[in-house]
Amino acid sequence: MKTSAERGRKKYRFRLICGIAETGIDVALFFLFWMGLIAFDNPTGHLKGTANILMSVGIYTVIFFSLWKTLGGYRLGVNRVINTISSQVISILLTNLSNTLISMAVTGQFRLGFILLREYMCLWLLQSIVTSFISFPMIKLYKAVFPPLNVVEVYGDNINYLDEKVNTRPDKYCVRRRIRYTESEEVIRSCIDEYDAVIINDIPSKDKNRILKFCFDMDKRVYFTPKLSDIIVRASEDLNLFDTPLYLCRNNGMSKLQMMLKRLFDIVLSFIALIILSPVMLITAFAIKYEDGGPVFFRQERVTIGNKHFMIIKFRSMVTDAEIDGRPNPAKDGDSRITKTGRFIRACRIDEIPQLINILKGEMSIVGPRPERVEHVEKYTAEIPEFTFRSKVKGGLTGYAQV
């Protein structure tokens, strides 16, 4: 059986060859475009020099490579097909937009900005079509050459159906067997030896470290669900002060600059979104009012950064007295309290749009953990003390669960 290291090297070589081919084709298309451009509008003729052409192609290649690598365009067979193609198309778009400005500077033809933009967008369209036609067979070949990994799951006491989630990617993984972490060392070792990779699913840290060492010794690929301590260590910094390595976890949260940039992002994006979505909000408000004459908005106390309480704003999707007793009573499928308009706006998530006002006011952020009700925070914190760590950042409109 091939080790995971050998399999990984072959995958890397395959993606490298595909990446070089795709980059070469897209850069070649740019080269033809650039030669046509300078032949059409280059009054001095100096841009036809070999050095200038090489410089232009070189700049384009560097930007192209950087964006493709950053956005995941080279991860053929790793990400989903739609994600890979989307990353490639967006990367080409950003590359061509950047080079529109560079071309104006190089040619000195700023007055032709709109013409250059139009030509670069035509180039983008051509490159996107060509790239898509090339990527699809490459990904198909990748899947044929590298079948899904046969995986064994070592699971703990909590049932989270991770194996079912992993098996939703049959192109990459197939969980063939599940064993408990309490099995003997001999059983675990022999089981690991039969499979391509191991998933360590929510087991005690001591046992996780022991199994990780087994896998390292046997050259086996390992996936594991992180504990909170793993997530904290992930952001640590290496210190090389003496012969014993140290990891530094500052635990300071975001810097002032990061907080300023995040707040600026929240203000700009929420303001633009409110303007764009204002027609939808007006229609929704009219529909809610027309159906039963009740209030348009629903306000509820939630918890955000520093355990501060605030009133979250939503479009009302239930009858006016849905929680007349004041006790939390979450909606269920087919709940009779949900209005006709409410059923539609909840399905489309339109009821969440007014939270953009909370974001603009600084009570929430675009990205962050969903702010919970006060009662739920108290309940969950009593059961899971680490739950209170959510209050280290602002509650958000969208987070991991929503994505």
C-alpha positions in Angstrom: 0.0 0.0 0.0 1.3 3.5 -0.9 2.0 5.7 2.1 0.1 8.9 2.4 3.4 10.8 1.8 3.9 9.1 -1.6 0.2 9.7 -2.5 0.5 13.3 -1.4 3.7 13.9 -3.5 1.9 12.5 -6.6 -1.1 14.7 -6.0 1.2 17.7 -5.6 3.0 16.9 -8.9 -0.3 16.5 -10.7 -1.6 19.9 -9.5 1.7 21.5 -10.2 1.6 20.3 -13.9 -2.1 21.4 -14.2 -1.3 24.8 -12.6 1.7 25.4 -14.9 -0.5 24.5 -18.0 -3.4 26.8 -17.0 -1.1 29.6 -16.0 0.8 29.3 -19.3 -2.4 29.3 -21.4 -3.9 32.4 -19.6 -0.6 34.3 -19.8 -0.3 33.3 -23.5 -3.8 34.8 -24.1 -2.7 38.0 -22.3 0.5 38.1 -24.5 -1.6 37.9 -27.7 -3.9 40.6 -26.3 -1.0 42.8 -25.3 0.7 42.5 -28.7 -2.6 43.5 -30.4 -3.0 46.4 -28.0 0.4 48.0 -28.6 0.1 47.4 -32.3 -3.2 49.2 -32.3 -2.3 52.2 -30.2 1.5 52.8 -29.7 2.4 56.0 -31.4 6.0 56.0 -30.3 6.6 52.4 -31.0 8.8 52.0 -27.9 6.5 49.4 -26.2 7.3 46.9 -29.0 10.8 46.5 -27.5 11.5 43.0 -26.2 12.4 44.3 -22.7 9.1 46.2 -22.4 7.1 43.2 -23.6 8.8 40.9 -21.2 8.3 43.4 -18.4 4.5 43.6 -19.1 4.1 39.8 -19.4 6.2 39.4 -16.2 4.1 41.8 -14.2 0.9 40.1 -15.4 2.3 36.6 -14.5 3.2 37.7 -11.0 -0.2 39.2 -10.3 -1.9 36.3 -11.9 0.0 33.7 -9.9 -0.4 35.6 -6.6 -4.1 35.9 -6.9 -4.7 32.3 -8.1 -2.6 30.9 -5.2 -4.3 33.2 -2.7 -7.9 32.5 -3.8 -7.4 28.7 -4.4 -7.3 28.6 -8.1 -4.5 26.0 -8.1 -6.4 23.6 -5.7 -7.7 21.3 -8.4 -9.4 18.3 -6.9 -9.1 19.7 -3.4 -12.0 22.1 -3.3 -15.4 21.5 -4.8 -15.5 22.0 -8.6 -17.7 25.1 -8.4 -15.4 26.6 -5.7 -12.3 26.0 -7.8 -13.8 27.4 -11.0 -15.2 30.4 -9.2 -11.8 31.1 -7.6 -10.1 30.9 -11.0 -12.7 33.2 -12.7 -12.5 35.8 -9.8 -8.7 35.6 -9.8 -8.6 36.4 -13.6 -11.0 39.2 -13.1 -9.0 40.9 -10.4 -5.8 40.3 -12.4 -7.2 42.0 -15.4 -8.7 44.9 -13.4 -5.2 45.5 -11.9 -3.6 45.4 -15.3 -6.1 47.9 -16.7 -4.5 50.5 -14.4 -1.0 49.2 -15.1 -1.6 49.3 -18.8 -2.7 52.9 -18.6 0.4 53.8 -16.7 2.7 51.9 -19.1 1.2 53.2 -22.3 0.5 56.6 -20.9 -3.0 56.5 -22.4 -5.1 57.4 -19.4 -7.7 58.9 -21.7 -8.4 55.4 -23.0 -9.3 54.0 -19.6 -12.8 52.9 -20.5 -11.6 51.4 -23.8 -8.8 49.4 -22.0 -11.3 48.3 -19.3 -13.7 47.0 -22.1 -10.8 45.2 -23.8 -9.6 43.6 -20.6 -13.1 42.5 -19.7 -13.4 40.8 -23.1 -10.0 39.1 -22.4 -11.4 38.0 -19.0 -14.4 36.5 -20.6 -12.3 34.6 -23.1 -9.8 33.4 -20.4 -12.7 32.3 -18.1 -14.3 30.2 -20.8 -11.0 28.6 -21.8 -10.0 28.0 -18.1 -13.3 26.4 -17.3 -13.1 24.0 -20.3 -9.6 23.1 -19.3 -10.3 22.7 -15.5 -13.2 20.4 -15.8 -11.3 17.5 -17.6 -8.3 18.1 -15.3 -10.5 17.7 -12.2 -12.2 14.7 -13.7 -8.8 13.1 -14.4 -7.6 14.0 -10.9 -10.5 12.1 -9.4 -9.9 9.1 -11.7 -6.1 9.0 -10.9 -6.6 9.6 -7.1 -9.7 7.8 -5.8 -11.1 8.8 -2.4 -9.1 8.0 0.7 -10.2 5.0 2.7 -10.6 6.4 6.2 -10.9 4.9 9.6 -12.6 7.0 12.3 -11.4 6.9 15.9 -14.4 8.3 17.8 -15.1 9.4 21.4 -18.1 9.6 23.7 -20.0 12.4 21.9 -22.1 11.5 18.9 -21.7 14.2 16.2 -22.1 12.2 13.0 -18.8 13.4 11.7 -18.5 10.2 9.5 -21.8 11.1 7.7 -20.5 14.6 7.1 -17.2 13.4 5.8 -19.0 11.0 3.4 -20.8 13.9 1.8 -17.5 14.4 -0.1 -17.3 10.9 -1.8 -14.8 12.3 -4.3 -12.3 12.8 -1.4 -13.1 10.5 1.5 -14.9 7.2 2.4 -15.1 6.3 6.0 -14.9 2.5 5.9 -14.7 1.8 9.6 -15.2 3.3 13.1 -13.5 2.2 16.3 -13.6 3.7 19.8 -10.5 5.3 21.2 -10.7 2.9 24.2 -9.6 0.0 22.1 -6.2 -1.5 22.9 -3.0 -0.1 21.3 -2.6 -3.2 19.2 -6.1 -3.0 17.8 -5.8 0.7 17.0 -2.4 0.3 15.3 -3.5 -2.7 13.2 -6.6 -0.9 12.2 -4.8 2.3 11.2 -2.4 0.3 9.1 -5.2 -1.0 6.9 -6.4 2.5 5.8 -5.1 5.5 3.9 -6.0 8.1 6.6 -7.4 8.5 10.1 -10.0 10.8 11.5 -9.7 11.5 15.3 -13.1 12.6 16.3 -13.5 14.4 19.7 -11.5 12.2 22.0 -9.5 13.2 25.2 -6.3 15.1 24.5 -4.1 12.5 26.0 -5.5 9.8 23.8 -5.5 12.1 20.7 -1.8 12.8 21.2 -1.1 9.0 21.6 -2.9 8.2 18.3 -1.2 11.1 16.5 2.1 9.6 17.4 1.0 6.2 16.0 0.0 7.9 12.8 3.3 9.8 12.6 5.3 6.6 13.1 3.2 4.8 10.4 3.3 7.7 7.9 -0.5 8.0 7.9 -2.5 11.2 7.1 -4.5 12.4 10.1 -7.6 14.6 10.4 -8.9 15.6 13.8 -11.5 17.9 15.3 -9.8 20.6 17.3 -10.3 21.3 20.9 -10.4 24.9 22.1 -6.8 24.7 23.2 -5.8 23.6 19.7 -7.6 26.7 18.2 -5.7 28.9 20.7 -2.4 27.3 19.9 -3.0 27.7 16.2 -2.6 31.5 16.6 0.6 31.1 18.6 4.0 32.5 17.7 7.3 30.6 17.6 10.0 31.7 20.1 13.6 30.5 19.6 15.3 31.8 22.7 17.2 28.6 23.7 17.3 24.9 22.8 13.7 24.3 24.1 11.0 25.5 21.7 8.4 27.8 23.1 5.0 28.9 21.7 3.7 32.3 22.7 -0.1 32.8 22.9 -0.6 36.6 23.4 -4.4 36.2 23.9 -4.9 39.9 23.2 -7.6 39.6 20.6 -7.6 41.9 17.6 -5.2 44.8 17.5 -6.5 48.4 17.4 -5.8 48.6 13.7 -7.7 45.4 13.0 -10.6 46.6 15.1 -10.7 49.9 13.2 -10.6 48.1 9.8 -13.3 45.6 10.8 -15.5 48.5 12.1 -14.9 50.4 8.8 -15.8 47.3 6.9 -19.0 46.9 8.9 -20.1 50.5 8.4 -19.4 50.6 4.7 -20.9 47.3 3.9 -24.0 47.7 6.1 -24.7 51.2 4.7 -24.4 50.0 1.1 -26.5 46.9 1.8 -29.3 49.0 3.4 -29.4 51.3 0.3 -29.5 48.3 -2.1 -32.0 46.3 -0.1 -34.3 49.3 0.8 -36.9 48.3 -1.9 -37.0 44.8 -0.4 -37.4 46.2 3.1 -40.2 48.5 2.0 -42.2 45.7 0.3 -41.6 43.4 3.3 -42.8 46.1 5.8 -45.9 46.7 3.8 -46.7 43.0 3.5 -46.3 42.5 7.3 -48.5 45.5 8.1 -51.1 44.5 5.5 -51.5 41.0 6.8 -52.5 41.6 10.4 -51.9 45.3 11.1 -49.3 44.5 13.8 -45.8 46.1 14.2 -43.3 45.6 11.4 -40.3 45.0 13.5 -39.6 42.5 16.3 -37.1 43.4 19.0 -35.5 40.9 21.3 -32.7 41.2 23.9 -29.5 39.5 22.9 -25.9 39.3 24.2 -22.8 40.6 22.4 -19.2 41.6 23.2 -18.4 41.9 26.9 -21.7 40.3 27.8 -23.5 43.5 26.9 -27.2 43.3 26.2 -28.8 45.0 23.2 -32.1 44.8 21.3 -31.7 42.9 18.0 -34.0 44.0 15.2 -35.8 41.7 12.8 -38.8 41.8 10.6 -41.7 40.3 12.6 -42.5 36.8 11.2 -44.8 35.6 13.9 -48.1 36.7 15.4 -47.9 39.7 17.7 -48.1 37.7 21.0 -46.0 34.8 20.0 -44.2 34.8 23.4 -46.9 36.4 25.6 -45.6 34.5 28.7 -42.2 36.0 28.2 -40.5 32.6 28.1 -38.3 31.5 25.1 -40.3 29.3 22.8 -38.3 28.7 19.5 -40.2 28.2 16.3 -40.6 24.7 14.9 -41.5 23.3 11.5 -45.2 24.1 10.8 -45.4 26.4 13.8 -48.9 28.0 13.8 -47.5 31.2 15.2 -45.7 32.0 12.0 -47.6 34.3 9.6 -47.9 33.7 5.9 -45.5 36.6 5.2 -43.3 35.3 8.0 -43.0 31.9 6.4 -41.7 33.4 3.2 -39.3 35.9 4.7 -37.9 33.3 7.1 -37.2 30.9 4.3 -35.4 33.6 2.3 -33.8 35.1 5.4 -35.3 38.5 4.6 -36.3 38.7 8.3 -32.6 39.2 9.2 -32.0 42.3 7.0 -32.9 44.9 9.7 -29.9 43.6 11.7 -27.9 45.8 9.3 -29.2 48.7 11.5 -27.7 47.0 14.6 -24.4 46.7 12.6 -24.5 50.3 11.6 -25.1 51.3 15.3 -22.1 49.2 16.4 -24.0 46.6 18.4 -23.2 43.8 15.9 -20.7 43.0 13.2 -21.0 41.5 9.7 -19.0 38.4 10.7 -19.1 37.0 14.2 -20.9 34.4 16.4 -24.6 34.7 16.3 -25.7 36.7 19.4 -27.8 34.5 21.7 -30.7 35.3 23.9 -29.8 36.1 27.5 -31.5 33.0 28.8 -29.6 30.8 26.4 -26.3 32.3 27.3 -26.9 31.6 31.0 -28.0 28.0 30.3 -25.2 27.2 27.9 -22.5 28.8 30.1 -23.6 26.7 33.0 -23.2 23.5 30.9 -20.2 24.6 28.8 -18.0 27.2 30.7 -16.1 28.0 27.5 -19.3 29.3 25.9 -18.6 32.6 27.5 -15.6 33.1 25.3 -18.0 34.0 22.5 -18.4 37.4 24.3 -14.8 38.3 23.4 -16.0 39.5 20.0 -19.2 41.2 18.7 -22.1 39.1 17.7 -22.4 38.8 14.0 -24.9 38.6 11.2 -23.1 35.5 9.9 -20.7 33.0 11.3 -19.5 29.4 10.8 -22.9 27.8 11.4 -24.7 30.1 8.9 -22.0 29.6 6.2 
